Amino acid sequence: MAYNTATKTDPESVVPEDAGGMWFLKEELDSDQVGISILELEPGADGMEHDESETGQEEIYYVVSGTVEVALTDADETVTLEADELIRIDPEESRQLSNVGDERAKLVLVGAPL
Protein backbone atom coordinates (compact mmCIF):
# COMPACT_ATOMS: atom_id res chain seq x y z
CA MET A 1 0.00 0.00 0.00
CA ALA A 2 1.27 3.48 -0.84
CA TYR A 3 -0.17 5.09 2.29
CA ASN A 4 -1.48 4.42 5.80
CA THR A 5 -3.97 6.29 7.94
CA ALA A 6 -4.42 6.51 11.70
CA THR A 7 -6.35 8.36 14.36
CA LYS A 8 -4.89 9.84 17.53
CA THR A 9 -6.55 7.27 19.73
CA ASP A 10 -5.56 4.14 17.75
CA PRO A 11 -2.76 3.48 20.27
CA GLU A 12 -3.19 3.72 24.05
CA SER A 13 -1.99 6.95 25.65
CA VAL A 14 1.33 6.70 27.50
CA VAL A 15 0.43 9.70 29.69
CA PRO A 16 -2.26 9.50 32.39
CA GLU A 17 -5.60 11.02 31.33
CA ASP A 18 -5.61 13.53 34.20
CA ALA A 19 -2.36 15.03 32.83
CA GLY A 20 -3.59 15.07 29.23
CA GLY A 21 -2.44 12.27 26.94
CA MET A 22 0.30 11.21 24.55
CA TRP A 23 -0.14 8.95 21.58
CA PHE A 24 2.78 7.47 19.58
CA LEU A 25 1.60 6.94 15.99
CA LYS A 26 4.71 5.57 14.29
CA GLU A 27 3.56 1.95 14.35
CA GLU A 28 -0.02 2.77 13.33
CA LEU A 29 1.34 4.62 10.30
CA ASP A 30 3.99 1.94 9.62
CA SER A 31 6.64 4.67 9.40
CA ASP A 32 10.28 3.66 8.93
CA GLN A 33 12.01 7.06 8.89
CA VAL A 34 10.03 9.46 11.06
CA GLY A 35 8.18 9.27 14.35
CA ILE A 36 5.06 11.31 15.04
CA SER A 37 3.17 11.74 18.28
CA ILE A 38 0.31 13.83 19.61
CA LEU A 39 0.78 15.32 23.08
CA GLU A 40 -1.92 17.01 25.12
CA LEU A 41 -1.13 18.59 28.48
CA GLU A 42 -3.61 19.94 30.99
CA PRO A 43 -2.84 23.37 32.53
CA GLY A 44 0.06 23.03 34.95
CA ALA A 45 1.09 19.59 33.63
CA ASP A 46 4.66 18.76 32.64
CA GLY A 47 6.03 16.37 30.07
CA MET A 48 8.91 14.03 30.82
CA GLU A 49 12.36 15.59 30.85
CA HIS A 50 14.54 13.73 28.35
CA ASP A 51 17.08 13.93 25.56
CA GLU A 52 17.55 11.83 22.45
CA SER A 53 21.34 11.45 22.60
CA GLU A 54 21.10 7.64 22.51
CA THR A 55 18.87 7.61 19.42
CA GLY A 56 20.42 10.60 17.62
CA GLN A 57 16.89 11.78 16.85
CA GLU A 58 16.18 15.49 16.47
CA GLU A 59 12.68 16.57 17.42
CA ILE A 60 10.32 19.25 16.18
CA TYR A 61 7.39 20.39 18.32
CA TYR A 62 4.44 22.18 16.71
CA VAL A 63 1.95 23.81 19.07
CA VAL A 64 -1.59 23.35 17.75
CA SER A 65 -3.25 25.11 20.68
CA GLY A 66 -2.34 26.49 24.08
CA THR A 67 0.87 27.92 25.50
CA VAL A 68 3.84 25.77 26.48
CA GLU A 69 7.30 26.36 27.83
CA VAL A 70 10.17 24.23 26.62
CA ALA A 71 12.88 24.10 29.28
CA LEU A 72 16.23 23.45 27.57
CA THR A 73 18.24 22.22 30.53
CA ASP A 74 21.68 22.07 28.91
CA ALA A 75 21.31 25.51 27.32
CA ASP A 76 19.90 26.88 30.61
CA GLU A 77 17.14 28.51 28.62
CA THR A 78 13.34 28.37 28.41
CA VAL A 79 11.42 29.00 25.20
CA THR A 80 7.71 29.91 25.29
CA LEU A 81 5.61 28.74 22.35
CA GLU A 82 2.01 29.53 21.45
CA ALA A 83 -0.34 28.17 18.79
CA ASP A 84 1.23 27.82 15.33
CA GLU A 85 4.80 28.14 16.66
CA LEU A 86 7.47 25.46 16.38
CA ILE A 87 10.84 24.51 17.83
CA ARG A 88 13.50 22.07 16.58
CA ILE A 89 15.74 20.53 19.23
CA ASP A 90 19.12 18.81 18.80
CA PRO A 91 19.28 15.19 20.02
CA GLU A 92 21.75 15.98 22.84
CA GLU A 93 19.72 18.82 24.35
CA SER A 94 17.72 17.85 27.42
CA ARG A 95 14.18 19.21 27.24
CA GLN A 96 10.94 19.33 29.21
CA LEU A 97 7.57 20.66 28.12
CA SER A 98 5.19 22.43 30.52
CA ASN A 99 1.71 23.77 29.91
CA VAL A 100 1.81 27.30 31.32
CA GLY A 101 -1.54 28.38 29.90
CA ASP A 102 -5.13 28.22 31.15
CA GLU A 103 -6.32 25.67 28.57
CA ARG A 104 -5.29 22.20 27.48
CA ALA A 105 -2.24 22.43 25.19
CA LYS A 106 -2.08 20.24 22.09
CA LEU A 107 1.14 19.57 20.20
CA VAL A 108 2.34 17.52 17.27
CA LEU A 109 5.79 16.01 17.92
CA VAL A 110 7.98 14.83 15.06
CA GLY A 111 11.26 12.97 15.41
CA ALA A 112 13.79 11.68 12.89
CA PRO A 113 15.79 9.76 11.92
CA LEU A 114 14.58 6.62 13.61
C-alpha positions in Angstrom: 0.0 0.0 0.0 1.3 3.5 -0.8 -0.2 5.1 2.3 -1.5 4.4 5.8 -4.0 6.3 7.9 -4.4 6.5 11.7 -6.4 8.4 14.4 -4.9 9.8 17.5 -6.6 7.3 19.7 -5.6 4.1 17.8 -2.8 3.5 20.3 -3.2 3.7 24.0 -2.0 6.9 25.7 1.3 6.7 27.5 0.4 9.7 29.7 -2.3 9.5 32.4 -5.6 11.0 31.3 -5.6 13.5 34.2 -2.4 15.0 32.8 -3.6 15.1 29.2 -2.4 12.3 26.9 0.3 11.2 24.6 -0.1 9.0 21.6 2.8 7.5 19.6 1.6 6.9 16.0 4.7 5.6 14.3 3.6 1.9 14.4 0.0 2.8 13.3 1.3 4.6 10.3 4.0 1.9 9.6 6.6 4.7 9.4 10.3 3.7 8.9 12.0 7.1 8.9 10.0 9.5 11.1 8.2 9.3 14.3 5.1 11.3 15.0 3.2 11.7 18.3 0.3 13.8 19.6 0.8 15.3 23.1 -1.9 17.0 25.1 -1.1 18.6 28.5 -3.6 19.9 31.0 -2.8 23.4 32.5 0.1 23.0 35.0 1.1 19.6 33.6 4.7 18.8 32.6 6.0 16.4 30.1 8.9 14.0 30.8 12.4 15.6 30.8 14.5 13.7 28.3 17.1 13.9 25.6 17.5 11.8 22.4 21.3 11.5 22.6 21.1 7.6 22.5 18.9 7.6 19.4 20.4 10.6 17.6 16.9 11.8 16.8 16.2 15.5 16.5 12.7 16.6 17.4 10.3 19.3 16.2 7.4 20.4 18.3 4.4 22.2 16.7 1.9 23.8 19.1 -1.6 23.4 17.7 -3.3 25.1 20.7 -2.3 26.5 24.1 0.9 27.9 25.5 3.8 25.8 26.5 7.3 26.4 27.8 10.2 24.2 26.6 12.9 24.1 29.3 16.2 23.4 27.6 18.2 22.2 30.5 21.7 22.1 28.9 21.3 25.5 27.3 19.9 26.9 30.6 17.1 28.5 28.6 13.3 28.4 28.4 11.4 29.0 25.2 7.7 29.9 25.3 5.6 28.7 22.4 2.0 29.5 21.5 -0.3 28.2 18.8 1.2 27.8 15.3 4.8 28.1 16.7 7.5 25.5 16.4 10.8 24.5 17.8 13.5 22.1 16.6 15.7 20.5 19.2 19.1 18.8 18.8 19.3 15.2 20.0 21.7 16.0 22.8 19.7 18.8 24.4 17.7 17.8 27.4 14.2 19.2 27.2 10.9 19.3 29.2 7.6 20.7 28.1 5.2 22.4 30.5 1.7 23.8 29.9 1.8 27.3 31.3 -1.5 28.4 29.9 -5.1 28.2 31.2 -6.3 25.7 28.6 -5.3 22.2 27.5 -2.2 22.4 25.2 -2.1 20.2 22.1 1.1 19.6 20.2 2.3 17.5 17.3 5.8 16.0 17.9 8.0 14.8 15.1 11.3 13.0 15.4 13.8 11.7 12.9 15.8 9.8 11.9 14.6 6.6 13.6 
